[in-house]
Amino acid sequence: MALARHVNNDTPLKAWGRALAMTTPISKNTCATFPTLIQNLAEKFGTAPALLSHQGCLSYRALTERSNRYSRWALARGIAAGDVVCLLMLNCPDYMAIWLGVTRIGAVVSLVNTNLVGSQLEHAINLVSPRHVIVGGELIDALAAVLPQLAPTVQCWAHGQGSYGFLRIDREIEGVASNSLHASEYDPPSIMDRALYIYTSGTSGSPKAANVSHFRVMQWSHWFAGMMDTRPSDRMYNCLPMYDSIGGVVATGAMLVNGGSVVLRQRFSASCFWD
């Protein structure tokens, strides 16, 4: 990833001081999760770009509205606190909107490595016992190949065009309200509750699902925002996979908490870098 930004003459001590100043207050507000922070930022930054890509762009307000749709989609399907939804998609703005929306209501999103196929993919999904799997159109064939090995109660949803006949979640949410969720609609999670499963590389065996709490998401985002001194004028070029803790949480969160923008790519492109 790369950061296009202002120039300053920072010292390591100043950077650490900012990072500590940004992370210290997190534990004092147990209801301030990253999804609720994004909603607050939408009121401040409005139409400023949050996520940009060839698949589309979302402003801060649009990202919040999109995530609200996914929250209500999850609530309508009876997804409750602690329930798991697997996310198997390539980098795109909706990737973040989905996990923001689903974790907002207390459920857990498992960020599945998009390179896994066959028994490794089957293992990664079954390991977390999901109720639903959301798969990008480009990866439907890989998921379809392991369907017989998944629990029959798992419901699969496609995001984008596919060939297996899954219901289209991107179409499903279009008729869902995008306004802010009311307190009566859900019980908000605590920052100490689990938000994400992020997998280990599997180089020493099958991938393991590491628990990532809402506190960790907030801490990682704010720590690196402080270290880099991110500002609204900054843009981060992120070509790392969003199923990874760096590409999916640090690179995105460190920019968004201070009003910057993240340019998403599915892989690095030297020829398109400056564009």
N, C-alpha and C positions, 0 to 999 in steps of 0.2 A: 504494500500500500504506500501511497505517497501523499504528502500534505502540501497544498498550495496555500500560502498564508502570508501574513504580515511578517516583517523582519523585526526581531528585537535582539538585544544583547543580554540574553539570559545567563544566569549562573546556575549550577546544579542546586545550590542552596535555595535560591528563589523558586526554582521549579518544585522542589520537595515541599517548600513552605506552602505553595499554592495547592499542591495535591493534598496535603494534610488539612488545609483549611476547607477544601471542598468535600473531603470524606468524613471528617470528624462529626458533622451534624447528622449523618445518615441514620445512626442507631437511635437517635432521639425521637424520631417520628416513625413509629412502627407501621403506619399505614401508607407511607410515601413510597410506593413501588414505582418502577420505571414506567409502566403504562399510565399511571396517574400523572407522573411528571410530564410525559409527552402531551397529555391533555392540557395541562397548565401552560406548557410551552406554546401550544397552538393558539392560546389566547394572546400570547405576547408576540409571536412571530407571524401568525396568520398565513398569508399567502407566500411567505418566503420559502424557497425550495428546501425540502428536507432530504428526499431521496430522488436521484436522477438516474435514468438508464434508458437504453434503447427500447425497453418494454413499456416505458411510460415514466412519468414523473409525479411525485406526490409532494405537495406543500405540507407545512406543519399542520394546517387545518385539515387538508385532505387525508393525511396519514391518520390523524385522530378519528376522522369520520369513517374511514375504511376499517380501522381497528374496532370501532364501535359496532359496525355491521357484523364482524366476525365474533365479537362478544355475544351479540344477540343470537347469532346462528348457533353458537355453542349452547347457550341457555335454552333455546328452543328444542334442542336435542337431548336435554336432560343431563348435559355434561356438568359435573359438579366438582367441588374442591377435591383435589387429589387425583381425579381422573386424568388419563394420559391420552394425548393426541400426537401421533407421529407425523412429522413433516419431512417429506422427501421431495425437495424442489431445488432447482438451480437458482442462483442469485437473481433477485428481482425485487421491486419495491413491495409487492404483496407478501413476500416471504416475511418481512418484519411486521407488516400489518397483521398477519395471521397470528404470529406468536405473541404480539402485544395484546391482541384481542382475546385470545384464549387464556393467557396467563392472568389477564386482568380480573377474571372471575374466579381465580383460585385453582384452575386446572393446570396441568403440567404439559409442556410441549417438548417432545423428544426430537432433537435435531439430527436426523439420520444422514450419515455420510452418503453422498450421491454416487460414490464410486463402488459401493457395495453391490454385489449380485449374488444370486444363488444362496448357498447355505449361510454365507456371511450376512446377507441382507435379512434372511429369515431369522437368524440369531438376534440381530440388532433389534428387530421389531418385537419378537416374542419375549425378549429380555425384559421389556418394560410393560408388557400386558396392556396394550392400548385398547381403547374403545373405538377409535377412529384413526384412519390413516389418510392424510392429504398428500397426493402425489402430483407432481408437475407432468404436463403432457409428454415431455420428452422422456420420462422415466417410467411410463405406465407399463411398458413391456417387461421391464425388470421386476416390477411389483407383481404383475400378473403371473410371472413364472413361479413365484413362491406362495401364491394365494392358497393352494391346497394344504400348505404347512402352517397356515395361520389359523387362529381360533375362528370358528364359524360366526361368532358374535361380532367380529371386527368389521366395521363398515368402512368402505373405501370411497374416497372422493377425488375427482380429478380437478386440477386447476389448469385450464386450457384444453386444447384439442387432444383427444386420445382415441385409441382404437378398441378399448375393452368394454365400453358401455357403462363406465362408472358415472354416477351423478356428478354434474359440474358444480363445484362449490362457488366458482366465480360467477356463475349465473344465479345460483341460489341466493346469494347475498344482495343481489341488485334490488330486490323488493323489500329489504330489511331496513328499518329506520337507522339513520346515521347520527342522530343527535346524541348528546351525552347521556350516559346511563344514569338512571335514578337510583338512589340509595336503596329503594324498595325492591329493585330488580335482582340484586345479588349481594352476597356477603364478601366484602373485600378481603383478600389475603393479607397476612402479616409479612413484613420484610424477611422474617425468618422462615417462611414457608418455601417449599420447593417451587421453582419457576420453570426450570429447564433441565433436561437431560442432554449432556454433551458427551460424545463418545471419545474414548481413547483411540489411538491409532490402530491398535490391534497387531502391532509388530511383534509382540511377545505372546501371541495367542489371539483368541476372539476379542473383538472390541468390547470394552466395558462402558457402562453408562454412568458417568459421573454426575452427582447431584449438584445443581447450581441453584442457590436460593435467590430470592428477590434482593436480599441484602448484597450478595455477591455481584449481581448485575449492576446495582447502583454503585457499589464500591469500585468495580472495574471501570465503569464509565466515567465516574467523577475523578478517580485517581489519574487516569491518563489525560482527561481534559485539563486537569491542573498541571500535569507534567508538560503538556504541549502548549498550554496557554491558548486553547482554542477560542475562536471568536466568531461572530456571525459572518464575517467576510471570508472565512476559511472554507476550503473544499478539500475533502479527502477522496482520493482515488482508491477505491477498494476492489481489488480483483481476487482477494482471498475468499474461499468458500464460506458462505454464511452459516454452515453447520459447524464451523470451527469457532472457538471462543474468541479468537482475535478478529476474524472476519465478520462474525455475526453479532458480537457484543462490544468489544473494545473499539474497533474502528468506527462502528456506527454510533455507539453511545457517546464516545468521547467528543464527537462533533455535535451531536444533537443537543446535548445538555446545555451547550452555550450558543445555540442558534445557527451553527454552521450547516454545511450541505455535504452529503455523501454521494459520490458518483460510483454507481455499481456496475461492475463488469463481471461476466461469467469466467473470464480468464484474461490474463495480461495481453495487451496489444500495443506494441511499440509504435506502430503506424498511426493508431488512433489516440495515443496517450494525450497529446496536447489538445486535440479537439474535445 
